[in-house]
């Protein structure tokens, strides 16, 4: 069994999924729903209204994830991968087949983020932490545990993510 990387006082190690957020058409309804099922409390970090709203979800005082009103018609979950330097990471990801959807940009004092898509079109995000180190409430009831990737080409996904972040993969079957 692989060891879980330790979340340090600085940030997650580079290449480790570190954060999740969900884009919602109705932030208030999402807060009621997720607060009710996960026990989350919320802290607004951006002004209310419009597409700029970003609400940090906390669990027992620790960051668990976020909800944003991104002007979307359908709910979407996003996973962020920790990087040391967003510009260099974006260049590396582009060199191994990713597509840039949103260049590295300041996310306030929290950090720097970018949005890319893998060669099969699955969206991924990178995060260079500053003040927002990543999810702290993880692997516990109400906290983030893992993210799935749905792909039609497992071999291509394994090749991309191995090269992109140095990830290792295990295969499970129904007999596992």
C-alpha positions in Angstrom: 0.0 0.0 0.0 1.4 3.4 -1.0 2.0 5.9 1.7 -0.1 9.1 1.7 2.0 12.2 1.1 2.2 14.3 4.2 0.6 17.8 4.0 3.2 20.1 5.4 2.8 23.6 6.9 3.9 25.0 3.5 1.8 23.1 0.9 1.3 19.7 -0.7 4.3 18.2 -2.5 4.4 19.0 -6.3 2.3 16.5 -8.3 -0.1 15.6 -5.5 -3.8 16.4 -5.9 -4.4 19.2 -3.3 -7.8 20.8 -3.7 -11.3 20.4 -5.0 -14.0 22.9 -5.8 -17.4 22.7 -7.4 -18.8 25.2 -9.9 -22.6 25.6 -9.2 -25.4 27.4 -10.8 -26.8 28.3 -7.4 -24.2 28.8 -4.7 -26.7 29.2 -1.9 -28.5 26.0 -2.7 -25.1 24.2 -2.9 -24.0 25.5 0.5 -27.3 24.2 2.0 -26.9 20.8 0.4 -23.2 20.2 1.0 -23.3 21.9 4.4 -26.1 19.5 5.3 -24.5 16.3 4.2 -20.9 17.0 5.0 -21.2 19.3 8.0 -19.3 22.1 6.2 -19.3 25.7 7.3 -18.5 28.4 4.8 -16.3 31.5 4.4 -16.9 33.9 1.4 -13.5 34.9 -0.1 -14.9 36.9 -3.0 -17.8 39.3 -3.3 -21.3 38.0 -3.6 -23.1 37.9 -6.9 -21.8 37.4 -10.4 -19.4 34.7 -11.4 -16.7 35.8 -9.0 -18.1 34.3 -5.8 -15.8 31.7 -4.2 -16.8 30.2 -0.9 -14.3 28.1 1.1 -15.9 25.1 2.8 -14.4 24.2 6.2 -14.8 21.2 8.4 -13.8 21.6 12.1 -12.0 24.8 11.1 -9.9 23.1 8.4 -10.2 23.9 4.6 -12.2 21.1 2.9 -12.9 22.4 -0.6 -14.9 25.3 -2.1 -18.0 26.2 -4.0 -18.0 28.8 -6.7 -20.7 30.5 -8.8 -18.9 30.4 -12.1 -21.9 31.2 -14.3 -22.4 27.5 -15.2 -25.7 25.8 -16.0 -24.6 22.5 -14.6 -22.6 21.5 -11.5 -19.0 20.5 -12.1 -16.3 19.3 -9.7 -12.7 20.3 -10.3 -9.5 18.7 -8.9 -6.3 20.8 -8.5 -2.8 19.3 -8.6 -0.1 21.0 -6.5 2.8 22.6 -8.4 5.9 24.5 -7.3 5.7 27.1 -10.0 2.5 27.4 -12.2 4.1 28.9 -15.3 6.8 26.2 -15.5 4.2 23.5 -14.8 1.9 24.7 -17.5 4.8 24.7 -20.0 5.7 21.2 -19.0 2.1 20.0 -19.3 1.7 21.6 -22.7 4.9 19.8 -23.8 3.5 16.4 -22.9 0.2 16.9 -24.7 -2.1 19.0 -22.5 -4.2 21.9 -23.9 -4.2 25.3 -22.1 -7.7 26.5 -21.3 -6.8 29.3 -18.9 -3.2 30.5 -18.4 -1.7 30.7 -14.9 -3.3 33.6 -13.1 -3.4 35.1 -9.7 -6.2 33.8 -7.4 -5.7 36.6 -5.0 -3.4 36.0 -2.0 -4.3 32.3 -2.1 -2.1 31.3 -5.0 -1.8 30.9 -8.7 -4.0 28.6 -10.8 -4.3 27.4 -14.3 -6.8 25.2 -16.2 -5.7 22.7 -18.7 -7.1 19.6 -20.4 -5.4 16.3 -20.8 -5.0 14.8 -24.4 -8.4 13.1 -24.1 -10.1 16.4 -23.1 -10.5 15.8 -19.3 -10.0 19.1 -17.5 -7.4 19.4 -14.8 -6.2 22.4 -12.7 -2.9 23.2 -11.2 -2.3 25.2 -8.0 0.7 27.0 -6.8 0.0 27.7 -3.2 0.6 30.9 -1.3 -1.8 31.5 1.6 -4.3 28.7 0.6 -2.2 25.6 1.0 -4.8 23.1 -0.2 -7.4 20.9 1.5 -6.6 20.2 5.2 -9.7 18.2 6.1 -8.9 15.1 4.0 -9.6 11.3 4.4 -12.1 11.8 7.1 -15.9 11.9 7.3 -17.1 15.1 5.5 -13.6 15.7 4.0 -12.2 15.1 0.5 -10.9 11.6 -0.1 -10.1 11.2 -3.8 -11.1 12.2 -7.3 -11.8 9.9 -10.2 -10.9 10.3 -13.9 -13.3 8.9 -16.4 -11.6 8.2 -19.7 -12.2 6.1 -22.8 -8.5 5.4 -23.1 -6.9 4.2 -19.9 -3.5 3.6 -21.6 -3.3 7.1 -22.9 -4.3 8.6 -19.5 -1.7 6.5 -17.7 1.0 7.6 -20.2 0.0 11.3 -19.9 -0.3 11.5 -16.1 2.9 9.4 -15.5 4.8 11.8 -17.7 3.0 14.9 -16.5 3.2 14.4 -12.7 5.2 11.1 -12.1 2.1 9.3 -10.9 2.1 5.6 -10.5 -1.0 3.4 -11.2 -2.5 0.2 -10.0 -5.1 -1.7 -11.8 -8.1 -3.2 -10.1 -10.5 -5.7 -11.5 -13.8 -7.1 -10.3 -11.7 -9.9 -8.8 -9.4 -7.5 -6.8 
